[in-house]
């Protein structure tokens, strides 16, 4: 007897009656498990979780969404409508959960306008809600991450952060760090900081460094963890940053130069390069820092008295 045909023929059937009938009509399929067949005595009941159940439900709900079946809300983005199920949205997003369970005006509305997103981004986010899969690319990640933060889709936010971390490069790590800080992506922000410290000589060659504010440059160059063979690239990075906007930045040079560990430079570099730099010659404060470096080399007996941040080697 075909079980499916039997079940379909009786509709909402009595389970005991069904099993009884099934055993009578199919005696060879009935068996009894004996406790003595198992080591350790009586076999205990066991809860069994299948690996496919949740995925199967998601697939079914996604099919219902695409056919606009049992949908009870429509999200409207840029004049485009996206049918969906409130319970699915609420289960996946704290944003939608609050919207549909509190006394917000959207609670009972059949249409909900979502501001600040593009229709293409909304489509990607809805696909994630119903499939657990998100398509992250170089082209969409800068829209996708803020949208995921807005709608409180933690899985998308995490996926975007992992994608951006995989894309870290000397040309973009400073920008990614700022982007991560803006959206409170702590792990990504720390990863970008470590990358910029590890690749400092390459990072300072790119536009992102040149466009930093004075405070951001200070934060980077005073860090013990930047990896350099000497202080030469640190000094040159400061000079190049000032030269990029000479009139606006020249007065910042003394403040920045105090974070360059000039006493650790070679005497030849100090005399041949730093002394010859016009910006240095024009600033009394800068000259004082250069004199300190020279004194460190010329008076080794005084080095113990000169210990400080500028004489400490970077890690």
C-alpha positions as CSV (number, residue, x, y, z in Angstrom):
1,X,0.0,0.0,0.0
2,X,1.3,3.4,-0.9
3,X,1.5,5.5,2.4
4,X,1.1,8.8,0.6
5,X,-2.0,7.6,-1.3
6,X,-3.5,6.2,1.9
7,X,-2.9,9.5,3.8
8,X,-4.3,11.6,1.0
9,X,-7.4,9.5,0.8
10,X,-8.3,9.8,4.5
11,X,-7.3,13.5,4.9
12,X,-6.8,14.4,8.6
13,X,-6.6,10.8,9.8
14,X,-6.5,9.2,13.2
15,X,-2.8,8.2,13.7
16,X,-3.5,5.0,15.7
17,X,-6.1,3.9,13.2
18,X,-3.7,4.5,10.4
19,X,-0.9,2.6,12.0
20,X,-3.1,-0.3,12.8
21,X,-4.4,-0.5,9.3
22,X,-0.9,-0.2,7.9
23,X,0.4,-3.1,10.0
24,X,-2.5,-5.3,9.0
25,X,-2.0,-4.6,5.3
26,X,1.8,-4.7,5.4
27,X,2.8,-7.4,8.0
28,X,6.4,-7.8,6.7
29,X,7.2,-4.2,7.4
30,X,6.3,-4.5,11.1
31,X,9.2,-5.2,13.5
32,X,10.0,-5.0,17.2
33,X,13.2,-3.6,18.6
34,X,14.4,-5.7,21.6
35,X,16.2,-4.0,24.4
36,X,18.6,-7.0,24.5
37,X,19.9,-6.0,21.0
38,X,21.6,-3.0,22.4
39,X,24.7,-2.9,24.6
40,X,24.2,-1.2,27.9
41,X,20.6,-2.4,28.4
42,X,17.4,-0.6,27.5
43,X,17.8,1.9,24.7
44,X,16.9,5.4,25.9
45,X,14.7,7.7,23.8
46,X,16.6,10.1,21.6
47,X,15.9,13.5,20.1
48,X,17.1,13.5,16.5
49,X,17.8,16.7,14.6
50,X,17.9,16.6,10.9
51,X,20.3,18.8,8.9
52,X,17.9,19.6,6.1
53,X,14.7,20.7,8.0
54,X,15.6,24.4,8.4
55,X,17.0,24.7,4.9
56,X,13.9,23.0,3.5
57,X,11.6,25.5,5.3
58,X,13.7,28.5,4.1
59,X,13.4,27.2,0.5
60,X,9.7,26.8,0.9
61,X,9.2,30.3,2.4
62,X,11.4,31.8,-0.3
63,X,9.2,30.1,-3.0
64,X,6.1,31.5,-1.3
65,X,7.7,35.0,-1.3
66,X,8.6,34.9,-4.9
67,X,5.1,33.8,-5.9
68,X,3.6,36.4,-3.5
69,X,1.8,33.7,-1.6
70,X,0.7,34.2,2.1
71,X,2.7,37.5,2.1
72,X,1.3,40.0,4.6
73,X,3.5,43.0,4.1
74,X,5.1,44.8,1.2
75,X,8.3,46.7,1.5
76,X,8.5,49.7,-0.8
77,X,12.0,50.9,-1.8
78,X,12.5,53.5,-4.6
79,X,9.0,52.9,-5.9
80,X,9.7,49.2,-6.1
81,X,7.6,46.7,-4.1
82,X,8.9,43.7,-2.3
83,X,6.3,41.3,-0.9
84,X,7.4,39.5,2.3
85,X,6.2,37.8,5.4
86,X,6.2,39.7,8.7
87,X,7.1,36.7,10.8
88,X,10.2,35.9,8.6
89,X,11.4,39.5,8.7
90,X,10.9,39.8,12.4
91,X,12.7,36.5,13.1
92,X,15.7,37.6,11.1
93,X,15.9,41.3,12.0
94,X,15.5,43.2,15.3
95,X,14.6,46.2,13.2
96,X,11.6,44.5,11.7
97,X,10.7,42.8,15.0
98,X,10.4,46.1,16.7
99,X,8.5,47.5,13.8
100,X,5.9,44.7,13.7
101,X,5.5,44.0,17.4
102,X,5.6,47.5,19.0
103,X,3.1,50.4,18.6
104,X,4.9,51.9,15.6
105,X,2.7,53.3,12.9
106,X,4.0,50.6,10.5
107,X,2.7,47.8,12.6
108,X,-0.5,47.2,10.8
109,X,0.2,48.8,7.5
110,X,0.2,46.6,4.4
111,X,2.9,48.8,2.8
112,X,6.1,49.9,4.6
113,X,8.4,52.5,3.0
114,X,12.1,51.9,3.6
115,X,14.2,55.0,3.3
116,X,18.0,55.2,2.7
117,X,18.3,52.0,0.7
118,X,18.4,51.3,-3.0
119,X,16.1,48.7,-4.5
120,X,19.0,46.6,-5.6
121,X,20.4,46.5,-2.1
122,X,16.9,45.7,-0.6
123,X,16.7,42.7,-3.0
124,X,20.1,41.4,-1.8
125,X,19.1,41.7,1.8
126,X,15.7,40.0,1.3
127,X,17.5,37.2,-0.5
128,X,19.7,36.8,2.6
129,X,16.7,36.8,4.9
130,X,15.1,33.9,3.0
131,X,18.2,32.0,1.9
132,X,21.0,32.7,4.4
133,X,23.2,33.6,1.4
134,X,24.4,37.1,0.6
135,X,26.2,38.2,-2.6
136,X,29.0,40.7,-1.6
137,X,31.1,42.4,-4.2
138,X,33.5,45.2,-4.5
139,X,30.8,47.2,-6.1
140,X,28.0,46.7,-3.5
141,X,29.8,46.3,-0.2
142,X,29.8,50.1,0.6
143,X,26.0,50.2,0.2
144,X,25.4,46.8,1.7
145,X,27.1,47.2,5.0
146,X,25.3,50.5,6.0
147,X,22.0,48.9,4.9
148,X,22.7,45.8,7.0
149,X,23.4,48.0,10.0
150,X,20.2,50.0,9.5
151,X,18.1,46.9,9.3
152,X,20.1,45.1,11.9
153,X,21.0,42.1,9.8
154,X,24.0,40.8,11.7
155,X,24.8,38.0,9.3
156,X,25.1,40.4,6.4
157,X,27.1,42.9,8.4
158,X,29.5,40.1,9.4
159,X,29.8,38.9,5.8
160,X,30.6,42.4,4.6
161,X,33.3,42.8,7.3
162,X,34.9,39.5,6.4
163,X,34.8,40.5,2.7
164,X,36.4,43.9,3.4
165,X,39.1,42.3,5.6
166,X,40.0,40.0,2.7
167,X,40.4,43.1,0.5
168,X,42.8,45.0,2.7
169,X,45.6,46.6,0.7
170,X,48.1,49.5,1.3
171,X,46.0,51.7,-0.9
172,X,42.7,51.2,0.9
173,X,43.3,50.1,4.5
174,X,43.0,53.6,6.0
175,X,39.7,54.2,4.2
176,X,38.4,50.8,5.3
177,X,39.4,51.6,8.9
178,X,37.4,54.8,8.9
179,X,34.5,53.0,7.2
180,X,34.6,50.3,9.9
181,X,34.7,52.9,12.7
182,X,31.7,54.7,11.3
183,X,29.6,51.5,11.3
184,X,31.0,50.2,14.6
185,X,32.7,47.2,13.1
186,X,35.3,46.7,15.8
187,X,37.0,43.6,14.5
188,X,37.4,45.1,11.0
189,X,38.6,48.4,12.4
190,X,41.3,46.6,14.4
191,X,42.3,44.4,11.4
192,X,42.7,47.5,9.2
193,X,44.8,49.3,11.9
194,X,47.1,46.3,12.3
195,X,47.4,46.1,8.5
196,X,48.3,49.8,8.2
197,X,50.9,49.4,10.9
198,X,52.4,46.3,9.3
199,X,52.6,47.9,5.9
200,X,53.4,51.4,6.9
201,X,56.1,52.2,4.3
202,X,53.7,51.1,1.5
203,X,50.6,52.8,3.0
204,X,52.1,56.2,3.2
205,X,52.8,56.1,-0.6
206,X,49.1,56.2,-1.3
207,X,46.5,59.0,-1.5
208,X,44.6,57.9,1.5
209,X,47.5,58.8,3.7
210,X,48.0,62.2,2.1
211,X,44.4,63.0,2.7
212,X,44.4,62.2,6.4
213,X,43.8,65.0,8.9
214,X,46.7,66.1,11.2
215,X,45.2,64.2,14.1
216,X,44.9,61.0,12.1
217,X,48.6,61.3,10.9
218,X,49.6,61.8,14.5
219,X,47.7,58.7,15.7
220,X,49.4,56.6,13.1
221,X,53.0,57.8,13.4
222,X,53.2,57.8,17.2
223,X,52.2,54.2,17.3
224,X,54.9,51.8,18.7
225,X,53.6,49.0,16.5
226,X,54.3,50.5,13.0
227,X,56.8,48.2,11.3
228,X,59.7,50.1,9.8
229,X,63.4,49.3,9.4
230,X,64.3,52.8,10.4
231,X,62.6,56.2,11.1
232,X,63.4,57.4,7.6
233,X,60.0,56.4,6.1
234,X,58.3,58.0,9.0
235,X,60.1,61.4,8.6
236,X,59.6,61.3,4.8
237,X,55.9,60.5,5.2
238,X,55.5,63.6,7.4
239,X,57.3,65.9,5.0
240,X,55.3,64.6,2.0
241,X,52.0,65.1,3.9
242,X,53.0,68.7,4.7
243,X,54.1,69.4,1.1
244,X,50.8,68.2,-0.3
245,X,49.0,71.3,1.1
246,X,52.0,73.5,2.1
247,X,50.1,76.6,3.1
248,X,47.5,74.8,5.3
249,X,49.9,72.2,6.8
250,X,53.2,73.9,7.3
251,X,52.3,75.0,10.8
252,X,51.5,71.4,11.7
253,X,55.0,70.2,11.1
254,X,56.5,70.8,14.6
255,X,53.6,68.9,16.2
256,X,54.0,66.0,13.8
257,X,57.8,65.9,14.0
258,X,57.8,65.3,17.7
259,X,56.4,61.8,17.0
260,X,59.3,61.0,14.6
261,X,62.0,59.2,16.6
262,X,64.9,61.2,15.1
263,X,67.5,60.2,17.7
264,X,67.2,56.7,16.2
265,X,68.2,57.9,12.7
266,X,71.8,57.7,11.6
267,X,74.0,60.9,12.0
268,X,74.5,60.9,8.2
269,X,70.8,61.0,7.5
270,X,70.2,63.8,10.0
271,X,72.9,66.0,8.5
272,X,72.4,65.1,4.8
273,X,68.6,64.9,4.6
274,X,66.9,66.5,7.6
275,X,69.3,69.5,7.9
276,X,68.8,70.2,4.2
277,X,65.0,70.2,4.4
278,X,63.7,73.8,4.0
279,X,60.7,73.2,6.2
280,X,63.1,72.2,9.1
281,X,65.3,75.3,8.7
282,X,62.4,77.6,8.8
283,X,61.0,76.3,12.2
284,X,62.7,76.9,15.5
285,X,60.7,74.1,17.1
286,X,61.8,71.7,14.4
287,X,65.4,72.8,14.8
288,X,65.2,72.0,18.5
289,X,64.1,68.5,17.7
290,X,66.9,68.0,15.3
291,X,69.4,69.3,17.8
292,X,68.1,66.8,20.3
293,X,68.8,64.0,17.8
294,X,72.3,65.3,17.2
295,X,73.0,65.5,20.9
296,X,71.9,61.9,21.4
297,X,74.6,60.8,19.0
298,X,77.3,63.3,20.0
299,X,77.0,63.0,23.8
300,X,76.4,59.2,24.4
301,X,77.1,59.8,28.1
302,X,73.9,61.8,28.3
303,X,71.7,59.2,26.7
304,X,70.4,57.8,30.0
305,X,69.0,61.3,30.7
306,X,67.4,61.6,27.3
307,X,65.3,58.5,27.5
308,X,61.7,59.0,26.3
309,X,59.2,58.2,23.5
310,X,61.6,59.6,20.8
311,X,64.5,57.3,21.9
312,X,62.4,54.2,22.3
313,X,62.6,51.7,19.4
314,X,59.3,50.7,17.8
315,X,58.1,47.2,18.5
